[in-house]
Amino acid sequence: MSVAVAGVGTSHFGRQPERDLVALAWDAVREAFADAGVDGVDAVWVGTVFAPAGVAQRVLRAMGITGVPIITVENACASGTTAFVEAHEAVRTGRHGRVLALGLEQMSTAFAGAITPETTDPEGRAGLAMPAMYAMSAARYLHTGAATAEQLAAVSVKNHAHAVHNPRAQYSGTYTVDEVLASRMIADPLTLLQCCPTSDGAAAAVLTPATGARGEVVVRSAALRSGAPWNHRSPHVWGHDIVAATTRDALAGAGLDAAADVDVVEVHDAFTIGEIVTTEALGLVPPGDGGKAAAGGVTALGGAHPVNPSGGLLSRGHPLGATGLAQLAEITWQLRGRCGARQVEGARLGLVETMGGGVSVLDGNSCVVTVLEAR
């Protein structure tokens, strides 16, 4: 059975400690229901990482969604897209007729700064937080000449400029490469403007059987993988291989030859190096060309392969559980032609990649790659 994204919605993203998870979820679900023209669903999958136990039932109770199957999933930064994958499968197999996927997170009340490393992992005990993990990848790229510091900064310049046209984004603005490089150092060589902010937010999607209606946004494929063992023998930096493998699954499921066949892409750019590595792992650009593509406008609006027209995690924000569904909402709006000044002209095929990491020895916790199409 073909599955359609009948409706999407999000809250505003940003530091919002005064708004609880119920309020954030209400914004996203209310908009998604209105967009889909529904007032209820048969089941719900909720993605979150740090929300308290019972959060799914708590926020949905406030909206009158009770008595149906409600399942909470945690899959690091890919929690929201994991919820989407499971909701898609429930509709595709006919298990449920109308399903809500919801992602939510309130990071501002959970952490003062970077996410606290997990001390049961060797890397966590050593204090290796996520900025340091990505900084190691960036340092490797600089050392081998696969990217320059200016090319890393160009990703931030591009995505902040994209976010100027996204009223839901946490940050936007016009920066120069020099201004990005001059911002406060967080984890050498990554400066403040190369790191995603602490964010609160929610995002939602209603999935139903496709009707074949003109302009309907359908799911061409949805692929999910967990990380395989990764160590010094790997030829690529951390996170590359899981993205590449999941992308192969998604492209095969969508009947596409390459990621370059899609018109618009939202990727997991929690740090500037993340977008560079991901564009290469997706196959959008050749190995070693991710930085050149960002600096040369290839991945900017108007370029050959527009990446993160929403502003990405760097600028829209990164409330972990909500991020993947916010990416899916952006691609859905793009395929409907509703993105105003950030619209990718003529977009018919879109791809979302969300990657979560942080478990020692593994090349990431999880990765989801989804391909959407406007009929």
Salt bridges, closest charged atoms under 4 A:
ASP27 OD2 - ARG19 NH1 2.71
ASP27 OD1 - ARG30 NH2 3.54
GLU31 OE2 - ARG168 NH2 2.76
ASP35 OD2 - ARG336 NH1 2.70
ASP35 OD1 - ARG338 NH1 3.80
GLU89 OE2 - ARG92 NH2 2.63
GLU216 OE1 - ARG375 NH1 3.57
ASP241 OD1 - HIS236 ND1 2.81
ASP241 OD1 - HIS240 ND1 3.18
ASP249 OD2 - ARG225 NE 2.70
GLU266 OE1 - ARG316 NH1 3.26
GLU275 OE2 - LYS158 NZ 2.87
ASP289 OD1 - LYS292 NZ 3.75
GLU330 OE1 - ARG342 NH2 2.91
GLU373 OE1 - ARG220 NH1 3.02
